[in-house]
Amino acid sequence: MHKRLLLSLATAISTVSAAEIKVSVEVPRLPVAEYHRPYVAIWIENADGHVADLSVWYDLKLRDREGEKWLKDLRQWWRRSGRALELPIDGLSAATRPVGQHSLRFADDHPALAALVPGDYQLLVEAAREVGGRELVRLPFSWPVTEQVSHQAAGSSELGKIQLNIQP
């Protein structure tokens, strides 16, 4: 009986405190002769700087890990975190994405979110494309949340609409 009560209590507590972050990133169709999929980094920062990486999209299939050499073109992410990482990282590294809307979900038990202390943060999405440009989009948010929060912004060239939805 006590085990069942403790299990029910633990389930209730984890359900109440469970939060989820959903990020939607649009890769726009660009009217260019030579199109390459963008490299993209998604991470969280506080006022002191880099806090946690969520995802990095790059060419994983190039011979001799050649795709990693171009990650430095994601300048902000590279300076704050990328150069210190040993890639590929399971759960962080992913292939580049085609034109369209792409969604990512992160539960509060994800290492990046589990380490967040209460405070103000920014979600950053940076894109760089070969024979193209670079762009950085920032979305502010506070952690933890007590009610559903939605933010959105749009890039002007390499990124389209970026959406951040946080549910308690």
Sequence and secondary structure as in RCSB ss.txt:
>XXXX:A:sequence
MHKRLLLSLATAISTVSAAEIKVSVEVPRLPVAEYHRPYVAIWIENADGHVADLSVWYDLKLRDREGEKWLKDLR
QWWRRSGRALELPIDGLSAATRPVGQHSLRFADDHPALAALVPGDYQLLVEAAREVGGRELVRLPFSWPVTEQVS
HQAAGSSELGKIQLNIQP
>XXXX:A:secstr
 HHHHHHHHHHHHHHHH  EEEEEEEE     SS    EEEEEEEETTEEEEEEEEE    SGGGGGGGGGGGSH
HHHHHTGGG  S  TTTEE    SEEEEEEEETTSHHHHT  SEEEEEEEEEE TTS EEEEEEEEEES SS EE
EEEE SSS  EEEEEEE 
